């Protein structure tokens, strides 16, 4: 059965939370003195928004077929990514069958390679790819996870990322990942505060609960090593994205340095099979954490995951709502998933990409049945009551 061809590609920009989850109001845990590479500058230490973490906003990509069916996706990228989608990438989709996702991806990537390869260009490609998979699922009346081979387990289990692992335990999650608050520029006192936070959360959570630390590229190898050694007595499960994503050599050294049994994880800000090949072949980490909205989309994540599987590594995607759920449920080497706690506290489970998605499923007692993903495509609809701006056309 031939499917209707693609008629239109459109790109919109949305402000205020959602896929650009850093774009939050005052008082949110996600912007409370969290360590970053910019923490070396005191004026940018208290708030990540002060140095522009939320300047881009959300990119919404719509792909409409000839019969009027619309697939869509949201990711980070805002107006610059919208320009790339409308002015460059759309030509590789319009008039084509949505089943040609391999050829479409290849043409999007290699046509932009001279100015792309990573970053916002691959974010734009990812958004288009996810919208294409959503369209394909809707046209075939199947959920994306069926198109990827079907579920390998009956349910997803989650760890929670947020400032309150103790609350996450009460809510049924298998673990809690905390943001690191103090970087090397804050010296010995900052290190003491970091260790005190981990110790306090271990005391509150007990020994039978995973505790992890998200360092958001803020550290160097020496500081990350000392932090890992000091945190080991408190049962830290892993140290995440401790150093610059470009420092593959540093990650390899850190993995050799950390105490036996502690895991090194990274990959949230890595892109494409070639970037992850570096992490895997140089033995930089124990778990890779690609974001499906930033690494190249589902089409590329399939290749990244197969590469990781061949290296005996787990793939636990960075929290990206339904876009990662449909992938994780189909992979043996993705045994659990991340849930970003987007409640300001965070003391409640709320939809991760609210208010942009309608019908976004959330874990119950830290779990989500595969059957919750059974609607066609990615199983969500775009909230058209939110203000959307289309800055470019073609």
C-alpha positions in Angstrom: 0.0 0.0 0.0 1.5 3.3 -1.0 1.2 6.2 1.4 0.3 9.8 0.6 3.3 11.9 -0.2 4.5 14.9 1.9 2.9 18.2 0.9 4.0 20.8 3.4 6.8 21.3 6.0 6.3 24.1 8.5 8.4 25.3 11.5 7.2 27.3 14.5 8.7 28.8 17.6 7.1 28.6 21.1 8.2 30.2 24.3 7.7 29.1 27.9 8.7 25.6 29.0 7.9 22.5 27.0 10.7 21.1 24.9 12.9 24.0 25.9 12.5 22.9 29.5 15.0 25.4 30.8 12.6 28.2 29.9 10.9 28.4 33.3 9.7 31.1 35.6 11.5 32.2 38.8 11.8 29.8 41.7 12.1 26.6 39.6 14.6 24.0 40.9 16.1 23.7 37.4 17.6 27.3 37.7 18.7 27.4 41.3 22.5 27.9 41.5 23.4 24.8 39.4 27.0 24.3 38.4 27.8 25.0 34.8 30.9 25.8 32.7 29.9 29.4 33.2 30.1 29.1 37.0 33.7 30.3 36.8 32.2 33.8 36.3 30.4 34.9 39.5 27.9 37.0 37.6 26.6 33.9 35.8 26.7 31.5 38.8 23.3 31.9 40.4 21.1 31.4 37.3 21.6 29.6 34.1 19.1 31.9 32.4 21.6 34.7 33.2 24.0 33.4 30.5 21.2 32.6 28.1 20.3 28.9 28.5 16.7 29.6 27.5 17.3 32.0 24.6 16.3 29.6 21.9 12.8 28.4 22.8 11.0 25.4 21.4 11.1 24.4 17.8 7.8 22.8 16.5 8.0 21.0 13.2 4.9 20.0 11.3 4.9 17.7 8.3 1.6 17.5 6.4 0.8 14.7 3.9 -1.4 15.1 0.8 -4.4 13.6 2.6 -4.2 16.3 5.4 -2.6 14.0 8.0 -0.1 16.0 10.1 2.9 14.6 12.0 4.7 16.9 14.4 7.5 17.1 16.9 8.9 19.5 19.4 12.6 20.0 20.4 15.0 22.8 21.3 16.1 25.2 18.6 13.8 28.1 18.3 14.1 30.6 15.5 17.5 29.6 14.2 16.4 26.0 13.8 13.1 27.2 12.2 15.2 29.0 9.6 17.2 25.8 8.8 14.0 23.7 8.6 12.1 26.1 6.3 15.0 27.3 4.1 17.2 24.2 3.8 15.7 21.0 5.0 12.1 21.2 3.7 13.3 20.6 0.1 14.3 17.0 1.0 10.8 16.1 2.2 8.1 17.8 0.1 6.9 15.6 -2.7 8.5 12.5 -1.1 7.1 9.5 0.6 7.4 9.5 4.4 8.7 5.9 4.2 11.9 7.3 2.8 13.2 8.4 6.2 16.7 6.9 5.6 17.3 8.8 2.4 15.7 11.9 3.8 18.0 11.8 6.9 21.0 11.2 4.8 20.3 14.2 2.5 19.5 16.5 5.5 22.7 15.6 7.3 25.2 15.7 4.4 23.7 18.8 2.8 24.3 20.7 6.0 27.6 19.1 6.9 29.6 22.1 5.9 28.0 24.2 8.6 26.4 21.6 10.8 27.5 18.2 12.2 26.3 19.0 15.7 24.4 21.5 17.7 21.5 23.4 16.4 21.6 22.0 12.9 21.3 18.5 14.2 18.6 19.7 16.6 16.7 20.9 13.5 17.3 17.6 11.7 16.1 15.7 14.8 12.9 17.7 15.0 12.1 16.9 11.3 13.0 13.3 11.8 10.7 12.9 14.8 7.9 14.6 13.0 8.4 12.3 10.1 8.1 9.2 12.4 5.0 10.7 13.9 3.5 11.2 10.5 4.4 7.6 9.4 2.8 6.2 12.5 -0.4 8.2 12.0 -0.6 7.2 8.4 -0.2 3.5 9.2 -2.4 3.8 12.4 0.4 2.4 14.5 2.4 3.7 17.4 6.1 4.5 16.7 7.3 1.7 19.0 5.5 -0.8 16.8 7.4 0.6 13.8 10.7 0.1 15.7 10.1 -3.6 16.3 7.7 -3.7 19.2 8.0 -3.7 23.0 10.6 -6.0 24.6 9.0 -5.5 28.0 5.5 -4.8 29.3 6.4 -1.5 31.0 9.0 1.2 31.4 10.6 2.0 34.7 12.0 5.4 35.5 14.5 7.3 37.6 13.6 10.9 38.3 15.8 13.9 37.7 15.3 16.8 40.1 16.3 18.5 43.3 14.4 16.1 45.6 15.4 12.4 45.2 13.7 11.8 48.6 10.4 12.8 47.1 11.1 10.7 44.0 11.5 7.7 46.2 8.1 8.3 47.8 6.6 8.6 44.3 7.9 5.2 43.3 10.9 6.0 41.1 13.9 3.6 41.1 16.4 6.4 41.6 17.0 10.1 41.8 19.5 12.2 40.0 20.4 15.5 41.6 21.9 18.6 40.0 25.4 19.6 41.2 25.3 23.1 42.7 29.0 24.1 43.1 31.8 23.9 40.6 35.6 24.2 40.9 35.6 28.0 41.1 33.8 27.8 44.4 36.7 25.9 45.9 36.9 23.7 49.0 33.8 25.1 50.5 31.8 24.3 47.4 33.1 20.8 47.4 32.1 20.4 51.0 28.6 21.6 50.2 28.3 19.2 47.3 29.3 16.2 49.5 27.0 17.4 52.3 24.1 17.4 49.8 24.8 13.9 48.7 25.2 12.7 52.3 21.9 14.4 53.3 20.0 12.8 50.4 21.5 9.3 51.2 20.3 9.7 54.8 16.8 10.7 53.6 16.5 8.0 50.9 18.2 5.1 52.7 20.6 2.6 51.1 18.2 0.8 48.7 17.7 3.7 46.3 19.9 4.9 43.4 21.4 8.3 43.8 23.1 10.0 40.8 24.7 13.3 40.2 24.3 15.5 37.1 27.3 17.8 36.7 26.2 19.5 33.4 29.7 19.9 31.9 30.9 22.0 34.8 34.0 20.2 36.0 37.5 19.2 35.1 39.0 15.7 35.4 40.8 16.5 38.7 37.7 18.0 40.4 35.4 15.3 39.0 37.8 12.6 40.3 38.0 14.0 43.8 34.2 14.5 43.9 33.6 10.9 42.8 36.0 9.5 45.4 34.4 11.6 48.2 30.9 10.7 47.1 31.6 7.0 46.9 31.0 6.4 50.6 27.5 7.7 50.1 26.8 5.1 47.4 26.7 7.4 44.4 25.6 5.2 41.5 26.9 7.5 38.7 28.5 10.8 37.9 27.0 12.3 34.8 28.4 14.7 32.1 31.1 15.8 34.5 33.3 17.5 31.9 33.1 19.1 28.4 31.5 16.9 25.8 34.4 17.6 23.5 37.0 16.2 26.0 36.8 12.5 25.1 40.3 12.0 26.5 39.2 13.5 29.8 36.2 11.1 30.0 38.4 8.1 29.3 40.7 9.3 32.2 37.8 9.9 34.5 36.4 6.5 33.9 39.7 5.0 34.9 39.9 7.2 38.0 36.5 6.7 39.6 36.0 4.2 42.4 35.2 0.6 41.4 31.5 0.2 41.0 30.7 3.8 40.2 29.5 4.5 36.7 30.5 7.4 34.4 27.7 8.5 32.1 27.5 11.1 29.3 26.2 11.9 25.8 23.3 14.3 26.4 25.1 16.9 24.3 26.7 14.5 21.8 25.3 14.0 18.3 25.2 11.3 15.6 26.7 7.9 15.3 30.2 9.4 14.7 30.2 11.4 18.0 29.0 8.4 20.0 31.6 6.2 18.2 34.3 8.4 19.8 32.7 7.9 23.3 32.4 4.1 22.8 35.7 3.3 21.1 37.7 5.4 23.6 35.9 3.7 26.5 34.8 7.1 27.9 31.7 5.9 29.8 29.5 3.1 31.1 26.2 4.4 29.8 25.5 6.7 26.9 22.6 9.2 27.2 21.6 10.6 23.8 18.8 13.0 23.6 16.6 11.9 20.7 15.6 15.5 19.9 19.3 16.6 19.7 21.3 13.5 18.5 19.7 13.1 15.1 16.2 11.8 15.8 15.0 8.2 15.9 16.6 7.3 12.6 20.0 8.1 14.0 19.3 6.9 17.5 18.7 3.4 16.1 22.3 3.4 14.7 23.7 4.9 17.9 22.0 2.2 20.0 23.2 -0.6 17.7 26.8 0.7 18.0 26.4 0.8 21.8 25.0 -2.7 22.0 28.0 -4.0 20.0 30.2 -2.4 22.7 28.2 -3.9 25.5 27.0 -0.5 26.7 23.6 0.6 27.9 21.6 3.4 26.2 19.5 5.5 28.6 18.3 8.5 26.6 18.3 12.0 28.1 14.7 12.8 29.2 12.7 13.7 26.1 9.2 12.5 27.0 7.3 10.3 24.4 10.1 10.6 21.9 12.4 8.5 24.1 9.7 6.3 25.6 8.8 4.8 22.2 12.4 4.0 21.7 13.4 2.7 25.1 10.5 0.2 25.2 11.9 -1.5 22.1 15.6 -1.9 23.1 17.1 -4.6 25.4 20.1 -2.4 26.1 17.8 0.4 27.4 16.5 -1.2 30.6 15.1 2.0 32.2 14.3 5.6 31.3 14.8 9.1 32.7 11.9 11.3 33.8 12.5 15.0 34.2 10.6 16.4 37.2 9.3 19.6 35.7 7.2 20.6 38.8 9.0 23.7 40.3 9.4 21.9 43.7 9.8 19.3 42.4 7.2 17.5 44.6 4.7 16.2 42.0 4.7 14.3 38.7 3.6 16.5 35.9 3.9 16.1 32.1 7.5 16.7 31.0 6.7 18.9 28.0 3.6 20.7 29.3 1.9 22.8 28.0 2.9 21.9 24.4 1.7 18.3 24.2 -1.9 17.0 24.7 -2.2 13.4 26.0 1.4 13.2 27.2 1.6 10.1 29.5 3.4 10.3 32.8 4.7 7.5 35.1 2.4 6.1 37.8 4.5 4.9 40.8 7.6 5.3 38.7 6.3 3.0 35.9 4.5 3.3 32.5 2.7 0.5 30.8 3.6 -0.1 27.1 -0.1 0.1 26.4 0.0 3.8 27.4 1.9 4.3 24.1 -0.6 2.6 21.8 -2.0 5.6 20.0 -0.8 6.2 16.5 2.5 8.0 16.0 4.0 9.3 19.2 0.5 9.3 20.7 0.3 13.0 21.5 -1.3 16.0 19.9 0.0 19.6 19.7 -1.7 22.1 22.0 -2.8 24.7 19.5 -4.0 27.0 22.2 -0.4 28.0 22.9 1.0 31.0 21.0 3.0 29.7 18.0 5.1 32.0 15.7 6.2 30.9 12.2 9.1 33.3 11.6 10.0 31.9 8.1 8.2 30.4 5.1 9.4 28.8 1.9 
